[in-house]
Amino acid sequence: MLLACDVGNTEITLALFDDARLVRRGRLRTHDPRDEAQLADDLRDFVLAAPVTRCTIASVVPSATDA
């Protein structure tokens, strides 16, 4: 299962793919006033039932994706 993340200025678009088939999609706010733990919980909930084996991230917001 592939988790694709597109980090934009206002939203993070998420998608789960099983080969070429879109399984699930969702959105999170890029600059949400909530804490990082809540954002991590939301992401975990999004992928909970999926065996994610690959991930790709596209971003135009370096501050949101710095490791």
C-alpha positions, 0 to 999 in steps of 0.5 A: 500500500502506498501513502501519498502526501501532497503538502500544500500551503493550506492543506495536506492531501493524503491518498492510499493506493493499492497498486493503481487503485485509490483506496482512500483519500483525506485532507488535513490542514497544513498549519493547524493550531493543534499540537503535533501529537494530534496531527500524528494521531490523525495521520495514524487514524488515516492509515490504521487499517492499511498495511503501508509499505511505501510513502511519497511526499510532495511539498511546497512548504519546507517548514512543514516537512523538515525532518 
